[in-house]
Amino acid sequence: TVLGCAIGTGNVWRFPRIVALNGSDIGALTFLLQWFLFLLIWSIPIIQTEYSIGKHTKSGVVKSLITLFGPTYMWLGILMTLLSTGVMSYYSVVAGWCFFYFGRSTFYPLPQNLTEAMETWNYLQESHLSLVFGLMVLLVSSLALWKGVRTIEQANSVFVPILLVILIGTTIRVLTMPGSWEGISYLFTPDWKLLTFPGGWIDALSQNAWDTSAGFGFYIAYAAHMKKRTPTVKLGIFTPAANNVISLVCAMMTFGIAFARLESFSRVEKLQLMRESGPASTGLTFIWIPQIYSDMVGGRFFCSLFYLALSLAAVSSMIPGLEFLVMNFTDLGASRYAAILASALILFPLSIPSGLFNQFLANQDFVWGLGLIINGLIISAIVILYGVPAWRNQVMNVESKGDWKIGISWDFLMMILVPVEGCLILLWWLIQTSLTSIDPWYHPFKPQTLMTCLGQWFIAFLITFVIQYFYIRYLWKPPQDTNNYLE
């Protein structure tokens, strides 16, 4: 179940393109090593902490903050929820694209050139099928939640193995194609001068957070349902590590088939095509992949499998994203069915602009994608407020019998390294965005300016404190013994 939470379109849709963007004409191993480093010093400690928060409080993130520190600090949980909801609002649209292309590649011939590929893409957008398929994904995810947590486990126990079989099987087939190993060689060739480019470090951290879902808060919601004996420290290592292996498989598959099928192109031209973002960052996945498969023996079959895997990955991540929102409602007293309905009614209207306008979706990805780093800082703040050694000794090292014990090095990670690296990445991103934006940084209505990002973050903060004020003023009933907050 938790592996389904981690595996998503970030592995298949996003990761290969980010690797291509951050590799040089020589190779991409340097970026892969940066990405792996952030697995160790960002994703794993954050995910372990998310597991421990949910398992310890048996609540979603908002109620967890109330349980631990009282309502004064619930704003941290509300803000975390809003940032993750911002991502999920357009994620359903991207998931809908995956299902559309699965059906398209199954029942229609693949495009033979860029003109035909763009005709397919434009048909998807102009017919507003993005909204239809996005709503379908939301309904399927809501139905899985409606049936309860056991249904989520059953769904992911089907989705994840099928996804892995498709990805591994397709990768094996790709590696038998002439020219594919040139792509694999490119992936694992270093270019050490790339270490001096700050942009690579920013993308490595944000991509690893995307890959593993570190900071989304999904693991808090899942861990709230875990049994006492569940080894959360081990899971906090296994889940992101397995996820990164799957991302590497996806990269090998994508680079292998690109280098094999574009054999008449030079290496520079091949990489340029893979770096092409296209409309709403769709270039590689939805514009070029169908063309690459088109002249391959059995190409339509393998292309259908690719989009089926992508669709299953999207649903396996959409379900925990919805559960994360649902649990915050049930924690506040709503019935589960009412919470599911309310969550769907929030997400679908928010997804409509992204479904209608690609530029709006690109803006939302730009604004809320970085929210994962803010959420990671919130996770770190929770254990710092509690006391990092106290959290390690009183929560993480006593919750599960047979689990691995965490040492004092974890204190250094959560108290110093995670906050420092998160703040530095955010600071550099703010500087880089203001200096490199095509439009003036202070323009609030351009899709990728600093001001549009800060403006939407300000709105999220404003909503956060309005909700907290309303809750404390009208709904909060203080317990008789407030000393229990920090126990």
C-alpha positions, 0 to 999 in steps of 0.5 A: 500500500505505501509503495503505491503511495510513493510510485506515481507519474513523478517516476514515469512522467517527470523523472526522465525529463528532469534527468535529461534537463540536468545532464550535459551532452556527456552524461547524467550520472552526476545528477543521479548521484545528487538525486541519490544523496537527497534520498539519504539526507532529505526523503528518508528522514522526512518519510520516517518522521511522517510515519512516526507522526501518524502512528503516534497520534493516530490522526491526520496532520492537522489533528496531529498538531493539535494533539501534540502542541494544542490548537496554536500550532494547527496552522502548520498542519493546515498549511501543509494540507493546502500546499499538498491540495494545490498539487493534487488539484492539477494531478488529477488532470495529468492522471486523466491525460494518461488514461486518454493516451492509454485508450488512444494508443490501444484503439487508434494508430500511433502518430507518425510525426510531430504534426500527427502527435500535436493533432492528438494533443490538441484534440484532447485539449479542445474537446475538454476530455482532460476534464472528463478523464480527470473526473474519472480518476477522481471518481475511481479514487473516491470509490476506493476510499468509499469502500474503506482502507482495506479496499485501498490496500486491495487496489494497490496490491493489484495496481503496483504489481501490474505496474512493476511487471509492465515497467520491468517487462518493457525495459527488458524489451527496450534493452534488446533494441539496437542502440538502446545501450547508448542511452544507458551509457549516457545515463551512467556517465559522469560530468563532474563540472555539473556539481558547480551548477546550483540548478542541478541541486535544486532539481535533485532535491525537488525531484526526489521529494516528488519521486518519493512523496516526501513531505506530501503528508500521505504517509501520516495518513497511512501510518494512522491506520498502522498496527503497533507492530508495523516497523516504520523505521524500516518502511521509511527506508524501504519505501523511498529506496524502492521508489528510486529504483523504480525511477531508475528503471523508468529512466533506463526504459525512456533513455533506451528507447529514445536513443534506439528509435532516434538513431538517425539523430545526433546525441545532442538532437536526441537530448534536445528532444528529451528536454523539450518541455512541450505544452504543460511539460508534456513534450517527452511523455505525450508528444514524443513517446508515441512517435518513438514507439510508432515504427517499432515492431509491436510498438502500439502494444508496448505503447499501450503498456507504457500508458497503462503503467503510467495510468496505474501509477497515477491512480496509486498516488491519487488515492493516498492524496485524496485520503490525506485530505479526507482524514483531516475532515474525519478528524474534525468530526465528519463522517467518512462518506461526507469527508470523501464527498467534500474532498472530491467537491474541493478538488474537482473545481480546483482542477477545472482551470488546469484542465481547460488551460495548459498555461494555468496547469504549468503555473500550478506546477511551478507554484505548488511543486516547490511546496513539498520543500516547505512541507519538508521543513514543517515536518522538521519543525514538528520534531524540533518543537517536540524536542528531537532527542525526545521524539527519537527516544519516546516515539520512534524507538519505542513504537515498534518491536523488532524495528531498527533503532535510530541513532543520534545521527538522525538528530543531526539530520532533522535538527540541522541538515534538513532545515539548512538544506531546505532553506538554502534551496528555497533561498537560491530558488527565489534568487534564481527565479527573480533573475532568470524569469522572462517576465519581470519578477514583480508581475503577479499574473504571468505564469512563472514569475516570483510574484505569482508564486509569492502571491499564491503562497500568501493566499494559502497562508491567509486561508490557513490563519482564517481557518485556525481562527475560526476553529479556535473561536467556534469549535475548539473545546480545550481539555482540562489537562493541557500538560498532555500536549507534549507527553 
